[in-house]
């Protein structure tokens, strides 16, 4: 929400991939569309 408020985009997609020791893998993806 803070990034959307600061940049005021029509569309935004943020993807983060975490690869940590021990074989644990996390993939987070968030999208924002202006109404």
N, C-alpha and C positions, 0 to 999 in steps of 0.2 A: 504494500500500500504506500509506503514512503517513497519508493522509486517511481511509482505511477504519479504521485502527487508532485514530485520534483520535476519530472520530465513532461507530463501531460501528453502522452502518446495516444494515437488512434488505436494502435494495436501493439502489444508487447508480449514476448515469449522469453522466459528465463528458464534455462536448463542447467542444473548442477549435478555433477557426477562425483561421488565420493568413493574412493577405492582405498581402504585402509588395510592395515596388516591383519592377518588371520582369515583372509578371503571374504571379508564382509564387503558387499557392494550395495550402494544406495544411489538411486537415480530419482531426482526430484524435478518436476516440470510444472510450471505455472504459466497460464495465459491470461491476458487482460484484453478485453474489447471495449472500446468506447461505445456507450449506448446512444 
